Amino acid sequence: MSSKRVVVIGSGFAGLSVATSLADKGYTVTVLEKNSSIGGRARQFEAQGFVFDMGPSWYWMPDVFESYFNRFGKKASDYYTLHRLDPSYTVIFGENDFVNLPATLDKVAELFESYEKGAGEKLKEFMRQAAYKYQVGINDLVYKPGLSLTEFANPKLLIDVVRMDIFTSIYRHVRKYFKHPKLLEIIEFPILFLGALPQNTPALYSLMNYADIALGTWYPMGGMFKIVEGMATLAREKGVEIKTSHEVQGFITEDNKVLGVKTNQGDFMADLVVAGADYRHVDQELTAPEHRNYSHQYWEKRVMAPSSLLFYLGVNKRLQNLNHHNLFFDEDFGPHARQIYETPDWPEKPLFYASVPSKTDPSVAPVGQENLFLLVPVAPGLTDTEETREKYYHLVMDRLEALTKQSIREHVVYKRSYAHNDFISDYNAFKGNAYGLANTLKQTAILKPSMKSKKLKNLYFTGQLTVPGPGVPPSLISGQVVADQIHKELN
């Protein structure tokens, strides 16, 4: 056990995870959160009787959450109630062309077979490979700290890496199994949020299809913020102190060591610091030039995952022809993807996502009304203006109303938008990104920004810009990996 003082910067999933993991090992931990509420990108707000999750809305990989709580002798159900969605989600390909993805593999196989002869059995074969990748990836690879190639020196692990198609693109891999364009879009849709075109994303990430189709899509009743509340409750049970409205403004250093952090509300001394805030912001803005891990040029060359244009809408009537999760693929995926990843620009004909959690959870909207969340994935680093937001609001609403055959705009009684400028203001997000670093081959494992400072011996990093990568489950894991590495080095 240790009595060392730890400061964790940021109360997102990674920050709460590392804080709880270290407190459980006996460290004295204080979490400093810039904003007035905890949760980072997974914050929640209420307005006019509507309760909006601000960021993550998909609950995949329930085993990762369960494993996290089990680590401390708890269960996820001790803190929130999960509901499995069926259908998992709906894909809208055009007018009167809606596909509901069932909640069981056999039913999904039947759906695939209805589009392409033999595709049902091919899906099961594809999923057997994806299951293998998931088991090795989630149980072995993602728990590596990514500090040295020697972590992968185990012969079995090297064989596993080869079997996991890490050097083949998901684009080529998927087309070995399926030809029908709708099936290709269903299989490739999770890649949109990994930060690269399918042609540039390793086929390793078919493990996401296993998470989607086999493990299912779930929803914590009350919203995704219930996970944050549960994690914060557990953290406090372990003795973690969480302070909101404490913005870290720099480090107190001596002899290549961090002695503490400076905040807008005073200094906090520490034996070690873990940064769960935006890695690039901490490295370039909070750290003195001589102590930075990377150069300005290094960060400019990083491939970032998308940003998002979000709309939080309160609608004063019940909506028809929409389920909890809805993917609008009525436009061609290719041009939109290229305008995110290759020629960054506001998309001409964007795909978009609509979530209506009130279809599942009556607590998030007044009786007889709906909570509607819209998301358009866009390139990071774009010029973000109110005029642009309003243009895309109407563009998306035109299609939403036409395809679901109902008026919606005139029934919107609450509206809030959120995009690049807000991601920068609230989270210091590099280029206004929403999802962190893209999961390209050149930004995998030891090629990601290091979870350990090279210049300050007691500064560590956690979260979506370091190992294992972006997303809620990886962020949970990131905190555990960093905590274990710290404890290993200090004991």
C-alpha positions in Angstrom: 0.0 0.0 0.0 1.1 3.6 -0.6 0.4 6.9 1.0 1.6 8.9 -2.0 -0.5 11.8 -3.1 -1.9 11.7 -6.6 -3.6 14.5 -8.6 -5.7 13.3 -11.6 -6.6 16.0 -14.1 -10.1 15.4 -15.5 -13.2 13.4 -14.4 -14.1 11.6 -17.6 -14.2 7.9 -17.8 -10.4 7.5 -17.9 -9.9 10.0 -15.1 -12.4 8.3 -12.7 -11.0 4.9 -13.7 -7.4 5.7 -12.9 -8.4 7.6 -9.7 -10.4 4.7 -8.3 -7.8 2.1 -9.3 -5.0 4.0 -7.5 -7.2 4.8 -4.5 -7.9 1.1 -4.2 -4.2 0.5 -4.0 -3.9 2.9 -1.1 -2.9 6.1 -2.8 -4.4 9.4 -1.7 -6.2 10.7 -4.8 -7.7 14.1 -5.8 -9.5 14.6 -9.1 -9.5 18.1 -10.5 -12.3 18.8 -13.0 -12.3 22.0 -15.1 -16.1 22.1 -15.6 -18.8 22.5 -13.0 -20.0 18.9 -13.4 -18.1 15.6 -13.7 -18.0 13.2 -16.6 -16.0 15.0 -19.3 -17.6 14.3 -22.7 -20.2 12.1 -20.9 -21.7 15.0 -18.9 -25.5 15.4 -18.7 -27.7 18.5 -18.6 -31.4 19.1 -17.9 -33.6 21.7 -19.6 -37.4 22.2 -19.6 -38.0 18.6 -18.3 -35.6 17.0 -20.8 -32.5 15.2 -19.7 -29.7 15.1 -22.3 -26.6 13.0 -22.3 -24.0 15.3 -23.9 -21.8 12.8 -25.6 -21.6 9.0 -25.6 -25.0 7.3 -26.3 -24.0 3.8 -27.3 -23.4 1.2 -24.6 -21.3 -1.6 -26.2 -18.9 -4.1 -24.6 -20.9 -4.7 -21.4 -18.2 -7.2 -20.3 -15.7 -4.3 -20.1 -17.9 -2.3 -17.7 -18.6 -5.5 -15.7 -14.9 -6.3 -15.4 -14.2 -2.7 -14.3 -16.7 -2.9 -11.4 -15.7 -6.5 -10.6 -12.1 -5.2 -10.1 -13.4 -3.6 -6.9 -15.7 -6.4 -5.7 -18.8 -4.7 -7.3 -21.2 -5.2 -10.2 -22.5 -2.7 -12.7 -26.0 -3.5 -11.4 -24.9 -2.1 -8.0 -25.0 1.4 -9.7 -27.3 1.3 -12.7 -29.9 -0.8 -14.5 -29.1 -2.0 -18.0 -31.7 -2.6 -20.7 -30.8 -4.5 -24.0 -32.3 -2.8 -27.0 -34.2 -4.9 -29.6 -33.8 -3.9 -32.4 -30.2 -2.8 -31.6 -30.7 0.1 -34.0 -32.3 1.0 -37.3 -30.6 1.8 -40.5 -32.4 4.1 -42.9 -31.3 3.7 -46.5 -34.0 5.8 -48.1 -37.7 6.4 -48.3 -39.6 3.3 -47.1 -36.3 1.5 -46.8 -35.6 0.9 -43.1 -33.7 -2.0 -41.7 -34.0 -3.0 -38.1 -30.9 -4.9 -36.8 -32.1 -7.7 -34.5 -30.7 -8.3 -31.1 -29.5 -11.9 -31.8 -26.9 -13.3 -34.2 -29.2 -15.9 -35.7 -31.8 -13.2 -36.6 -29.1 -10.9 -38.0 -27.9 -13.9 -40.1 -31.4 -14.3 -41.4 -31.5 -10.6 -42.3 -28.2 -10.9 -44.2 -29.4 -14.0 -46.0 -32.5 -12.0 -47.2 -30.2 -9.6 -49.0 -27.5 -12.0 -50.4 -27.6 -15.7 -50.8 -25.1 -17.4 -48.5 -24.5 -14.2 -46.5 -26.1 -15.7 -43.4 -23.5 -18.4 -43.1 -20.7 -16.0 -44.1 -21.7 -13.7 -41.4 -21.4 -16.5 -38.8 -17.9 -17.3 -40.2 -17.0 -13.6 -40.1 -18.2 -13.4 -36.5 -16.2 -16.4 -35.4 -13.1 -14.5 -36.6 -14.3 -11.3 -35.0 -14.9 -13.1 -31.7 -11.3 -14.4 -31.7 -10.1 -10.8 -32.3 -12.3 -9.5 -29.5 -11.1 -12.1 -27.0 -7.4 -11.5 -27.7 -7.8 -7.8 -28.2 -9.8 -7.1 -25.1 -8.2 -9.6 -22.9 -4.6 -9.1 -23.9 -3.6 -6.4 -26.3 -5.6 -3.4 -24.9 -4.2 -4.0 -21.4 -0.6 -3.4 -22.7 0.8 0.0 -21.6 2.4 0.4 -25.1 5.8 1.5 -23.7 8.0 -1.1 -25.4 8.0 -3.7 -28.1 9.0 -6.2 -25.5 5.4 -6.2 -24.3 4.6 -8.1 -27.5 7.6 -10.5 -27.4 5.5 -13.5 -26.2 5.5 -15.9 -29.2 1.8 -16.7 -28.7 0.9 -13.1 -28.7 2.9 -12.5 -31.9 1.0 -15.3 -33.6 -2.3 -13.9 -32.3 -1.4 -10.4 -33.7 -0.8 -12.0 -37.2 -4.1 -13.9 -37.0 -5.9 -10.7 -36.1 -5.4 -9.2 -39.5 -3.6 -6.1 -38.2 -1.9 -5.6 -41.5 -5.1 -6.0 -43.7 -7.7 -3.3 -44.1 -11.2 -3.7 -42.8 -12.3 -2.7 -46.3 -10.6 -5.7 -48.0 -11.5 -8.1 -45.1 -15.2 -7.3 -45.2 -15.4 -7.8 -49.0 -14.1 -11.3 -48.7 -17.5 -12.1 -47.1 -20.1 -9.8 -48.5 -21.0 -8.0 -51.7 -24.4 -6.3 -51.2 -23.9 -2.6 -50.5 -26.3 -2.5 -47.6 -24.5 -5.3 -45.8 -21.2 -3.6 -46.4 -22.5 -0.4 -44.9 -24.0 -2.2 -41.8 -20.7 -3.9 -41.2 -18.5 -0.8 -41.8 -20.6 1.7 -39.9 -18.6 1.4 -36.6 -15.5 2.4 -38.5 -16.9 5.8 -39.2 -16.1 6.7 -35.6 -12.6 5.1 -35.4 -11.1 8.0 -37.3 -10.1 6.7 -40.7 -11.5 5.4 -44.0 -12.2 1.6 -44.0 -9.4 1.3 -46.5 -7.0 2.7 -43.9 -8.3 0.9 -40.8 -6.8 -2.5 -39.7 -9.2 -5.5 -40.1 -8.4 -6.1 -36.4 -11.4 -3.7 -35.8 -13.9 -6.3 -37.0 -13.9 -7.0 -33.3 -16.3 -4.0 -33.2 -18.8 -6.0 -35.2 -18.6 -8.7 -32.5 -19.3 -6.1 -29.9 -22.2 -4.8 -31.9 -23.9 -8.0 -33.2 -22.9 -10.6 -30.6 -22.7 -8.7 -27.4 -25.5 -6.3 -28.2 -26.5 -2.7 -27.7 -27.6 -1.7 -24.2 -28.8 1.3 -22.4 -28.4 2.3 -18.8 -31.8 3.5 -17.6 -31.5 7.2 -16.8 -28.9 7.8 -19.4 -25.2 7.2 -20.0 -24.5 9.6 -17.2 -25.6 6.9 -14.8 -22.3 5.2 -15.5 -20.4 8.3 -14.5 -22.5 8.7 -11.4 -21.8 5.0 -10.5 -18.1 5.4 -11.1 -17.9 8.6 -9.0 -19.8 6.9 -6.2 -17.4 4.0 -6.3 -14.4 6.4 -6.4 -15.7 8.3 -3.3 -16.2 4.9 -1.6 -12.5 4.3 -2.2 -11.6 7.7 -0.7 -11.2 9.7 -3.9 -11.8 13.5 -3.5 -13.4 15.1 -6.6 -13.3 18.8 -7.0 -15.2 20.5 -9.8 -14.6 24.0 -11.3 -10.9 23.5 -10.7 -9.1 24.2 -14.0 -5.4 23.2 -14.1 -3.3 26.0 -15.5 0.2 24.5 -15.3 2.7 22.4 -13.4 5.0 23.1 -10.5 8.2 21.3 -11.3 11.7 20.8 -10.0 14.6 18.6 -11.2 12.5 17.0 -14.0 9.8 16.1 -11.5 6.2 17.4 -11.0 5.7 18.7 -7.5 2.1 19.8 -8.0 -0.3 21.6 -10.3 -1.5 25.2 -10.4 -5.3 25.8 -10.7 -7.6 28.7 -10.8 -8.4 28.0 -7.2 -4.9 27.5 -5.8 -2.0 25.0 -6.0 -2.3 21.3 -5.3 0.9 19.4 -4.4 1.4 15.8 -5.4 3.8 13.0 -5.6 2.6 12.1 -9.1 0.1 13.5 -11.6 -2.1 11.6 -14.1 -3.5 13.8 -16.9 -6.9 12.6 -18.1 -7.5 15.9 -19.9 -6.8 16.4 -23.6 -3.2 15.0 -24.1 -2.1 17.6 -26.6 -3.4 20.5 -24.4 -1.5 19.1 -21.4 1.6 18.5 -23.4 1.7 21.8 -25.4 -0.2 24.3 -23.2 0.3 23.2 -19.6 3.9 21.9 -19.8 7.0 24.0 -20.1 8.8 23.7 -23.5 11.7 21.8 -22.1 9.4 19.2 -20.5 7.1 18.5 -23.5 6.8 14.9 -24.7 6.3 16.0 -28.4 6.8 18.9 -30.7 4.2 21.1 -32.3 5.0 19.4 -35.6 4.3 16.0 -34.1 0.8 17.0 -33.1 0.0 18.6 -36.4 0.8 15.3 -38.1 -1.5 13.2 -35.9 -4.6 11.9 -37.7 -7.5 12.8 -35.5 -10.9 11.0 -35.3 -13.9 13.0 -36.3 -15.5 15.9 -34.5 -19.3 16.2 -34.4 -22.0 18.6 -34.9 -24.7 17.8 -32.2 -28.2 19.0 -31.6 -30.1 18.4 -28.4 -33.8 18.8 -29.1 -36.9 18.6 -26.9 -40.0 17.7 -29.0 -43.5 18.3 -27.6 -45.0 15.2 -29.3 -44.3 11.6 -29.8 -42.2 10.8 -32.9 -43.1 8.1 -35.4 -40.9 5.7 -37.4 -37.9 6.2 -35.2 -36.3 3.7 -32.7 -33.8 4.4 -29.9 -30.8 4.4 -32.3 -31.2 5.4 -35.9 -28.5 5.6 -38.6 -29.4 7.7 -41.7 -27.4 6.2 -44.6 -29.7 7.6 -47.3 -26.7 9.3 -48.9 -23.5 7.8 -50.2 -21.0 7.0 -47.4 -17.9 7.6 -49.6 -18.1 11.4 -50.3 -18.9 12.1 -46.6 -16.1 9.9 -45.3 -13.6 11.6 -47.7 -14.7 15.0 -46.5 -13.9 13.9 -43.0 -10.6 12.2 -43.5 -9.0 13.2 -46.9 -10.2 16.6 -47.9 -11.5 18.1 -44.6 -14.6 20.2 -45.2 -18.2 20.5 -44.1 -19.9 17.7 -45.9 -22.3 18.3 -48.8 -24.6 15.4 -48.1 -23.8 14.1 -44.7 -24.8 10.8 -43.1 -26.2 11.4 -39.6 -27.4 9.7 -36.5 -30.6 10.3 -34.5 -31.1 9.0 -30.9 -34.4 9.0 -29.2 -33.7 7.6 -25.7 -37.2 8.5 -24.6 -38.4 5.5 -26.7 -36.7 3.4 -24.0 -36.6 5.6 -21.0 -39.6 7.8 -20.0 -37.5 9.6 -17.4 -35.6 11.7 -20.0 -38.5 13.6 -21.4 -41.9 15.0 -20.1 -44.9 12.8 -20.6 -46.0 12.6 -24.2 -42.8 14.3 -25.5 -39.5 13.1 -26.9 -35.8 13.6 -26.3 -34.1 13.8 -29.7 -30.3 13.8 -30.1 -28.8 14.4 -33.6 -25.2 13.9 -34.6 -23.3 14.7 -37.8 -19.7 13.4 -37.9 -17.5 16.0 -39.4 -13.8 16.7 -39.8 -11.9 18.2 -36.9 -10.4 21.6 -37.3 -13.2 23.2 -39.3 -14.4 26.8 -39.0 -17.5 26.5 -36.7 -20.1 29.3 -36.9 -23.7 29.7 -35.9 -24.7 30.1 -39.5 -23.1 26.8 -40.4 -24.8 25.0 -37.6 -28.1 26.4 -38.6 -27.6 25.4 -42.2 -26.9 21.8 -41.2 -29.8 21.8 -38.7 -32.2 22.4 -41.5 -30.4 20.1 -43.9 -30.7 17.2 -41.5 -34.2 18.1 -40.4 -35.4 18.2 -44.0 -34.3 14.6 -44.5 -35.4 13.5 -41.1 -38.9 14.8 -41.6 -39.1 13.5 -45.2 -37.9 10.0 -44.4 -40.0 9.5 -41.2 -43.0 11.2 -42.8 -43.8 13.7 -40.0 -43.3 17.3 -39.0 -40.8 17.8 -36.3 -39.3 21.3 -36.4 -42.5 23.1 -35.5 -42.7 20.8 -32.4 -39.2 21.6 -31.2 -39.6 23.4 -27.8 -36.0 23.2 -26.8 -32.9 23.4 -29.0 -29.1 23.5 -28.3 -26.3 22.9 -30.7 -22.7 21.8 -29.9 -19.6 21.6 -32.2 -15.9 22.3 -32.5 -15.9 25.6 -30.6 -17.6 23.9 -27.6 -15.3 20.9 -27.6 -12.4 23.3 -27.5 -13.9 25.5 -24.8 -15.2 22.7 -22.6 -12.5 20.1 -23.0 -9.5 21.8 -24.7 -10.0 19.3 -27.4 -7.3 19.4 -30.1 -8.9 20.8 -33.3 -12.3 20.4 -31.7 -12.1 16.6 -32.0 -14.9 14.5 -30.4 -13.4 11.0 -30.4 -9.6 11.4 -29.9 -6.9 9.9 -32.1 -7.7 7.9 -35.2 -7.2 4.2 -35.0 -4.8 3.9 -38.0 -2.0 1.3 -38.1 0.6 4.0 -37.6 -1.2 5.1 -34.5 -1.7 1.8 -32.8 -0.2 0.4 -29.5 3.4 1.7 -29.1 2.9 4.2 -31.9 0.3 6.2 -29.9 1.4 9.1 -27.7 3.0 7.5 -24.7 1.1 7.1 -21.5 4.3 8.2 -19.6 6.1 11.5 -19.8 9.7 11.2 -21.2 10.8 14.4 -19.4 8.9 14.5 -16.1 9.4 11.2 -14.3 6.2 11.3 -12.3 3.7 12.6 -15.0 1.4 10.1 -16.8 -1.3 10.3 -19.3 -4.6 8.5 -19.7 -7.6 8.7 -22.0 -8.6 8.6 -25.7 -5.3 10.1 -27.1 -3.1 7.4 -25.6 -3.4 3.6 -25.2 -5.6 1.8 -25.9 -7.6 4.4 -27.9 -10.9 6.3 -28.2 -14.3 5.2 -27.0 -15.9 4.6 -23.6 -14.7 1.0 -22.9 -11.1 1.8 -24.1 -11.1 4.9 -21.8 -12.1 2.7 -18.8 -9.3 0.3 -19.7 -6.8 3.2 -20.1 -7.3 4.3 -16.6 -6.7 0.8 -15.2 -3.6 0.2 -17.4 -2.0 3.5 -16.2 -2.8 2.8 -12.6 -1.3 -0.7 -12.8 1.8 0.7 -14.5 2.3 3.4 -11.9 1.9 0.9 -9.0 4.3 -1.5 -10.7 7.0 1.2 -11.1 6.6 2.5 -7.5 6.6 -0.9 -5.8 
